[in-house]
Amino acid sequence: MAKISEIFYIVQGHQITDEEIYTSIGEYPIYTGNNDIKGYWDKTIVNEKMLPCLSYPTKAFAGNISIHTNLFDANNTAILYLKEKYKDEVELEWFKYILPAFFLDKMTSKEGVSYLNKDIVQDIDIKIPSKEIQKAQIDLLKIIEKKEEVVRKDISILEKLLNKHILFKEDLENEKILISEILSYISRNDSLSEEGIYKMYPRSKETTKVLSGSTEDVAYGEIDSNLDDIHYLKDRQCLHIVTRGKAGKLTFINKGNYATNTNAFLLYIKKDKWSKLNIKNEYEEEIFLKFLKIYLQPIFYSVSSNSDVSVFPLTDIMKKLYIPKFKYNEEYIKITKLIDEVENKEKNLNAILREIENVKIKMLIY
């Protein structure tokens, strides 16, 4: 085992302002963030003897490593260059693949750390295999990386498709209704933290699932269904709304008893509006909810990106958002089925992506 400070010299990058770049003419690129070029000027953070070297962002894009063979400067980006002792013992490219997992682990394991500072990096221990093993792993990881890139591109295409605003014939009609005429919502429960759920562990047969603000594993825990001061949705299907992080993200939730923590809301159809919406049973309600999810998703994302508040502004939307007078019809079944198929493909691709990440991690553990 060897610490990174034994293998590399560490050079912290600096903050370079747009004004400094504008007033300095030069040919050397300034790399920042995800190895993007911020501009050019006449200074460098490295000299010829330090090349080739690695760079990594110290703030955003943590875990991204780049190799540099030419002179450059760095904005909020640090540099690693090999000490003489290790130049013949290691392949620099091997560190490009192995370091991201170590960096992300160290940042997430230190509470409140959002800056990949020198103190964190220099104390990381790494077991270095022989050069033959390093080269073999590099070859395999390059193949995996190409597969990963294809999967990411496919996911990006599907995400863009799912987030497009679809124009329906009802959009062209003049008559609109306030969204609150047909939908109601269940508020967040600030008391349902992990500790809160533990204290409210179900003691009766009737339980309520607590849903989080996650976009993947929505279920967060269970509580008793007969507690005071908790906002519930009982025996209904609904739309789950993320309020922080990927704010505005909608997910259809099957029939059940639900409450949410501080990071989610629940939208549901008012039962006394079924006839107005041409809904006769729960199956048709499910289709209508899924159809609404398709229609509302790009709108909710747009509202979130333009909002000044830190929480998805659902109460404002309920008061101000007008939508066409949709009524359930058989066409909605075809539309929702098609989108379900696209979403399932996206889920499968994300599962493949997670498995690829697991394979990469396992390859680098000894």
C-alpha positions in Angstrom: 0.0 0.0 0.0 1.1 3.5 -0.7 -0.4 6.9 0.0 -1.1 9.2 -3.0 1.3 11.7 -1.5 4.1 9.1 -1.8 3.3 8.4 -5.4 2.4 11.9 -6.7 3.2 15.5 -6.2 -0.1 17.3 -5.6 -0.6 20.8 -7.0 -3.8 22.6 -6.1 -5.4 24.7 -8.9 -6.6 28.2 -8.4 -9.6 30.4 -9.1 -9.2 32.3 -12.5 -11.8 34.9 -13.2 -13.3 35.8 -16.6 -11.8 39.2 -16.3 -8.3 37.8 -15.9 -8.7 35.7 -19.0 -10.1 38.6 -21.0 -7.1 40.9 -20.1 -4.4 38.2 -20.7 -3.6 37.1 -24.2 -2.0 33.7 -24.6 -2.1 30.2 -26.1 -2.3 27.9 -23.0 -5.7 26.4 -22.4 -7.3 26.8 -19.0 -9.1 23.6 -18.0 -12.0 23.6 -15.5 -14.8 21.3 -14.2 -15.3 18.3 -16.5 -12.0 18.9 -18.3 -13.7 21.7 -20.2 -11.6 24.7 -21.6 -12.6 27.9 -19.9 -10.3 30.1 -22.0 -6.7 30.7 -22.9 -3.9 32.9 -21.5 -0.1 33.1 -21.0 0.3 31.2 -17.7 0.6 27.4 -16.9 0.3 25.4 -13.8 2.8 22.7 -15.0 6.2 22.6 -16.8 7.5 20.1 -19.3 9.1 18.0 -16.6 5.8 17.4 -14.9 4.1 16.0 -18.1 2.3 13.8 -18.6 0.1 14.4 -15.6 -3.4 13.9 -14.2 -6.0 16.6 -13.4 -9.1 16.4 -11.3 -11.9 18.9 -10.4 -11.8 20.0 -6.8 -15.5 21.1 -6.6 -18.1 20.0 -9.1 -17.7 16.9 -11.3 -15.9 15.1 -8.5 -14.3 11.8 -9.6 -13.5 12.9 -13.2 -9.8 12.3 -14.0 -8.1 13.6 -17.2 -4.6 13.0 -18.6 -2.6 15.9 -20.0 0.5 15.8 -22.3 0.7 19.5 -23.1 1.1 22.6 -21.1 -2.0 24.1 -19.5 -3.5 26.0 -16.5 -6.2 24.9 -14.2 -9.3 26.6 -12.7 -10.7 24.9 -9.6 -8.8 21.8 -10.8 -5.8 20.1 -9.1 -2.8 18.3 -10.6 -1.1 15.0 -9.9 2.3 14.3 -11.4 4.4 11.2 -10.7 7.4 11.2 -8.4 10.6 9.9 -10.0 10.5 6.6 -7.9 7.2 5.5 -9.4 7.7 6.5 -13.1 8.8 3.1 -14.1 6.5 1.2 -11.7 3.1 2.5 -12.8 0.9 3.2 -15.9 -0.5 6.7 -15.4 -3.6 5.7 -17.3 -4.3 3.1 -14.6 -4.8 5.9 -12.1 -7.2 7.6 -14.4 -9.5 4.6 -14.0 -8.9 3.7 -10.3 -8.9 7.2 -8.6 -12.5 8.3 -9.2 -14.0 5.6 -6.9 -11.5 6.6 -4.1 -12.2 10.3 -4.5 -16.0 9.8 -4.4 -15.8 7.5 -1.4 -13.6 9.9 0.6 -15.9 12.9 -0.2 -19.1 11.1 0.7 -17.6 9.5 3.8 -16.6 12.9 5.3 -19.7 14.7 6.4 -20.2 18.1 4.9 -17.2 17.9 2.6 -17.9 19.3 -0.9 -14.4 20.3 -1.7 -11.8 17.7 -2.7 -8.9 19.4 -0.9 -5.3 18.3 -0.7 -5.6 16.9 2.9 -8.3 14.4 1.7 -6.4 13.3 -1.4 -2.9 12.9 0.0 -3.9 10.4 2.6 -5.7 8.0 0.3 -4.0 4.5 0.4 -3.7 2.5 -2.9 -2.5 -1.0 -3.5 -0.6 -1.0 -6.7 -0.5 -4.2 -8.7 2.3 -5.2 -11.2 2.5 -3.2 -14.5 1.3 -6.3 -16.3 -1.9 -6.4 -14.3 -2.3 -2.6 -14.7 -2.1 -2.9 -18.5 -4.5 -5.8 -18.6 -7.0 -3.8 -16.5 -6.6 -0.7 -18.6 -7.4 -2.8 -21.8 -10.5 -4.3 -20.2 -11.7 -1.0 -18.8 -11.4 0.7 -22.2 -13.7 -1.9 -23.6 -16.1 -1.4 -20.7 -15.9 2.4 -21.1 -17.0 2.1 -24.8 -20.0 0.0 -23.8 -20.8 2.4 -21.1 -20.7 5.4 -23.5 -23.2 3.6 -25.8 -25.6 3.0 -22.9 -25.3 6.6 -21.7 -26.1 7.9 -25.1 -29.2 5.7 -25.4 -30.4 6.8 -21.9 -29.9 10.5 -23.0 -32.0 9.9 -26.1 -34.8 8.3 -24.1 -34.7 11.1 -21.4 -35.1 13.7 -24.1 -38.0 11.9 -25.6 -39.8 11.5 -22.2 -39.3 15.1 -21.4 -40.7 16.6 -24.6 -43.9 18.5 -24.4 -46.5 16.5 -26.4 -49.2 18.6 -28.1 -52.6 17.0 -27.8 -55.7 18.0 -29.7 -57.2 19.3 -26.4 -54.3 21.9 -26.3 -55.8 23.5 -29.4 -59.2 24.0 -27.8 -60.0 27.2 -26.0 -61.5 25.8 -22.8 -59.1 25.3 -19.9 -59.5 24.3 -16.3 -57.5 25.0 -13.2 -55.6 21.9 -12.3 -57.0 22.0 -8.7 -60.5 21.5 -10.1 -59.7 17.8 -10.8 -56.6 17.1 -8.6 -55.8 17.4 -4.9 -52.5 16.8 -3.1 -51.1 15.3 0.1 -48.6 17.6 1.8 -45.1 16.7 2.9 -44.5 15.4 6.4 -41.4 17.1 8.0 -41.6 14.7 10.9 -40.9 11.7 8.8 -37.2 11.6 8.8 -35.4 8.3 9.4 -35.6 8.9 13.1 -39.2 9.9 12.9 -40.1 6.7 11.0 -38.2 4.6 13.5 -40.3 6.2 16.3 -43.5 5.6 14.4 -42.8 2.0 13.7 -46.2 0.3 12.9 -47.9 -1.3 15.9 -51.1 -2.3 14.1 -51.9 -4.4 11.0 -52.8 -1.3 8.9 -49.6 0.3 7.7 -48.7 3.3 5.5 -45.7 3.4 3.2 -43.5 6.5 3.5 -42.3 7.7 0.1 -39.1 9.7 -0.2 -37.9 12.3 -2.8 -35.8 9.7 -4.5 -36.1 9.1 -8.3 -35.2 5.4 -8.1 -36.1 3.7 -4.8 -39.1 5.7 -3.8 -40.1 3.6 -0.7 -38.5 5.0 2.5 -40.2 3.0 5.3 -43.5 2.2 7.0 -45.5 3.8 9.7 -48.7 3.1 11.5 -51.8 4.2 9.6 -53.6 5.6 12.7 -51.2 8.4 13.7 -52.3 11.9 14.3 -50.7 14.9 12.5 -49.6 12.9 9.5 -50.8 13.7 6.0 -52.0 10.4 4.5 -53.4 9.1 1.2 -55.4 6.0 1.9 -56.2 3.2 -0.5 -55.6 5.3 -3.7 -53.3 5.5 -6.7 -51.5 8.7 -7.3 -48.6 10.7 -8.8 -45.4 11.1 -6.7 -43.6 14.5 -7.1 -40.0 15.0 -6.2 -39.6 18.4 -4.4 -35.8 18.7 -4.1 -32.9 17.5 -6.2 -34.6 16.4 -9.4 -37.5 18.6 -8.6 -40.7 18.1 -10.5 -40.0 14.5 -11.4 -43.3 12.6 -11.6 -43.8 8.8 -10.9 -47.0 6.9 -11.0 -47.7 5.0 -7.8 -50.0 2.0 -7.6 -53.0 1.8 -5.2 -52.1 1.8 -1.5 -51.7 3.8 1.7 -49.0 6.5 1.4 -47.4 9.4 3.2 -44.2 11.3 2.2 -41.2 12.8 3.9 -40.1 16.4 3.4 -38.9 15.7 -0.1 -42.1 14.7 -1.9 -45.8 15.5 -2.6 -48.6 13.2 -3.8 -51.2 14.2 -6.4 -54.4 12.3 -6.8 -57.7 12.7 -8.7 -60.7 13.9 -6.8 -63.2 11.0 -6.8 -66.2 13.3 -7.2 -64.7 14.4 -10.5 -64.6 11.0 -12.1 -67.8 11.5 -14.1 -66.6 14.9 -15.3 -63.4 13.2 -16.6 -65.3 10.3 -18.1 -63.6 7.9 -15.6 -65.8 4.9 -14.5 -63.3 2.7 -12.6 -59.8 2.4 -11.1 -58.3 1.1 -14.3 -59.4 4.1 -16.2 -58.2 6.3 -13.3 -54.8 4.7 -13.6 -54.6 5.4 -17.4 -55.7 9.0 -16.8 -53.1 9.5 -14.1 -50.4 8.1 -16.4 -51.6 10.3 -19.2 -51.5 13.4 -16.9 -47.9 12.4 -15.9 -46.9 12.5 -19.6 -48.6 15.9 -20.1 -47.4 17.5 -16.9 -43.8 16.3 -16.7 -42.2 18.9 -19.0 -44.3 21.6 -17.4 -43.2 20.6 -13.9 -39.5 20.5 -14.9 -39.8 23.9 -16.5 -41.5 25.4 -13.4 -38.8 23.8 -11.2 -35.9 25.2 -13.3 -37.4 28.7 -13.2 -38.4 28.7 -9.6 -36.7 30.9 -7.0 -37.7 28.7 -4.1 -35.7 25.6 -3.0 -38.8 23.4 -2.8 -41.1 22.5 -5.8 -43.8 25.2 -5.7 -46.9 22.8 -5.8 -49.2 25.1 -3.9 -48.6 27.9 -6.5 -49.2 25.5 -9.4 -52.5 24.3 -7.9 -53.6 27.9 -7.8 -52.3 29.1 -11.2 -51.8 26.2 -13.6 -54.5 25.8 -16.3 -54.7 22.6 -18.4 -57.0 21.5 -21.2 -60.3 19.8 -20.3 -59.0 16.3 -20.8 -61.5 13.5 -20.7 -60.6 9.8 -20.6 -60.8 8.0 -23.9 -59.4 4.8 -25.4 -56.5 6.7 -27.2 -55.0 7.3 -23.7 -54.4 3.6 -23.3 -52.2 3.5 -26.5 -50.3 6.7 -25.4 -49.6 5.5 -21.9 -48.6 2.0 -23.1 -46.0 3.5 -25.5 -44.5 5.8 -22.8 -44.5 2.8 -20.3 -42.4 0.9 -22.8 -40.0 3.8 -23.2 -39.7 4.2 -19.4 -39.0 0.5 -18.9 -36.2 0.6 -21.5 -34.7 3.6 -19.7 -34.9 1.7 -16.3 -33.3 -1.4 -17.9 -30.5 0.7 -19.4 -29.9 2.4 -16.0 -29.7 -1.0 -14.4 -27.1 -2.0 -17.0 -25.2 1.2 -16.2 -25.1 0.4 -12.5 -23.9 -3.1 -13.2 -21.1 -1.7 -15.4 -20.1 0.5 -12.5 -20.1 -2.5 -10.2 -17.9 -4.5 -12.6 -15.4 -1.6 -12.8 -15.2 -1.4 -9.0 -14.8 -5.1 -8.5 -11.9 -5.2 -11.1 -10.0 -2.7 -9.0 -10.4 -4.3 -5.6 -7.7 -6.7 -4.4 
